[in-house]
Amino acid sequence: MKSNVSTDRLSIADLNLGDRTELGKYTISTDDIVTFARQWDPQFFHIDEERAVTDGYFGGIIASGIQTLAIFQRLSVKSFIQNLNVIGGAGIDGLQFRRPVRPGDTLTGSIVIKDIQIQSDRGRALVAYTGELINQNAEPVLVLTISAYVQMRTT
């Protein structure tokens, strides 16, 4: 599906409720999972392939949820957020890890504008969007709603 949002620098006036942006793709490898987890989430089911098979609930190594969230962020920035003058994040609601991400999975997804609260006296808007990552089988692996402050363009 195509985005109905332009890829040029956007202003708040360019955003509409329901605008949908398709994310790019990211295929995750065992090395990606282990390298990330060794630094940020060193639980055995992320870093020890043998033990993940014998003792892990999922029968093999899986990506950290934090890594899955980071992949979502990267894809969102590259496909949409970099086109805005973002001031900073305001929060994440409803974060759910729906199923494990495994080596070889190809993740993609979309974001949809859910709410726009103009704060013209502060030169910004609070933009909320829902997001979803799915694997190559179209199974959701992550869902969430993110809010971020976006600077309003003056021209």
C-alpha positions in Angstrom: 0.0 0.0 0.0 1.1 3.5 -0.6 1.2 6.3 1.9 -1.2 9.1 1.4 1.4 11.5 3.1 3.9 13.3 1.0 7.6 12.5 1.5 8.5 16.2 1.4 9.0 18.2 4.7 5.6 18.2 6.2 3.7 20.8 8.3 0.9 20.1 10.7 -1.5 21.3 8.0 -0.3 18.4 5.8 -1.4 15.8 8.3 -4.9 14.4 8.6 -6.5 11.9 10.9 -6.4 8.5 9.3 -3.3 9.2 7.2 -1.5 5.9 6.8 2.2 5.4 6.1 3.6 2.0 5.2 7.0 1.2 6.8 10.0 -0.2 5.1 11.3 -3.7 5.8 13.9 -5.1 8.1 15.1 -8.8 8.2 16.6 -9.7 11.5 19.4 -12.2 11.8 20.6 -14.3 14.7 23.7 -12.1 14.9 21.5 -9.0 15.2 19.5 -10.6 18.0 22.5 -11.8 20.0 24.6 -8.6 19.5 21.8 -6.4 20.7 20.8 -8.6 23.6 24.4 -9.0 24.9 24.4 -5.2 25.4 20.8 -4.4 26.3 18.9 -7.5 27.3 21.2 -10.4 28.2 18.6 -13.0 29.0 19.5 -16.5 27.9 16.7 -16.9 25.3 18.1 -13.9 23.5 21.8 -14.8 23.6 22.3 -18.6 24.1 20.9 -20.6 21.1 21.4 -24.0 22.7 19.8 -23.1 26.0 17.0 -21.2 24.2 16.1 -24.5 22.4 16.3 -26.7 25.5 15.1 -24.3 28.3 13.3 -21.5 26.5 9.6 -21.3 26.3 9.6 -20.5 22.5 11.9 -23.4 21.4 14.7 -21.2 20.1 16.3 -17.8 20.3 14.0 -14.7 20.0 14.6 -11.0 19.7 14.2 -8.8 22.8 11.0 -6.8 22.8 13.2 -3.7 23.3 14.9 -4.6 20.0 11.6 -5.1 18.3 10.5 -1.6 19.5 13.9 -0.2 18.2 13.2 -1.7 14.8 9.8 -0.1 14.7 11.3 3.2 15.6 14.0 3.0 12.9 11.4 2.1 10.2 9.1 4.8 11.4 11.8 7.5 11.3 13.0 6.5 7.8 9.5 6.4 6.3 7.7 9.2 8.1 9.1 10.9 11.1 12.2 12.3 9.4 9.8 14.4 7.3 8.5 16.2 10.4 10.1 18.8 12.7 9.9 16.6 15.8 10.6 18.3 19.1 10.5 15.1 21.1 8.4 12.1 22.1 5.6 12.5 24.7 4.8 8.9 25.4 3.9 5.4 24.4 0.5 3.8 25.1 -0.8 0.3 24.6 2.6 -1.3 23.8 2.1 -5.0 23.1 4.5 -7.6 22.0 2.0 -10.0 20.2 4.4 -12.8 19.2 8.1 -13.5 19.2 10.4 -12.2 16.6 12.8 -15.0 15.4 16.0 -15.0 13.3 15.1 -14.6 9.6 11.8 -12.8 10.2 11.2 -9.9 7.9 9.3 -7.1 9.7 7.2 -4.3 8.1 4.1 -2.5 9.2 2.4 0.9 9.2 1.5 3.9 11.2 -1.8 5.7 11.2 -2.4 9.3 12.5 -4.9 9.0 15.3 -5.0 12.5 16.8 -3.6 16.0 16.3 -3.8 18.6 19.1 -2.7 22.0 17.8 -1.0 24.1 20.5 -0.5 27.3 18.4 0.4 29.4 21.4 3.5 27.1 21.7 4.1 26.7 18.0 3.6 23.0 18.1 1.2 20.1 17.9 0.9 16.9 19.8 0.5 14.1 17.2 -0.6 10.6 18.2 -0.3 7.7 15.8 -0.9 4.0 16.1 1.7 1.6 14.9 2.0 -2.0 14.0 4.9 -4.3 13.0 4.0 -7.6 11.3 6.2 -10.5 10.2 6.5 -12.1 6.8 3.3 -14.1 7.5 1.3 -10.9 8.2 1.2 -11.8 11.9 1.4 -8.8 14.2 4.5 -8.8 16.4 4.1 -5.3 17.9 1.3 -2.8 18.3 1.4 0.6 20.1 0.4 4.2 20.1 3.0 6.9 20.2 2.6 10.6 20.9 5.2 13.2 19.8 5.4 17.0 19.8 5.9 18.4 16.4 7.0 21.9 15.6 4.6 23.9 13.5 6.0 25.3 10.3 5.6 29.1 10.2 5.6 29.4 6.4 
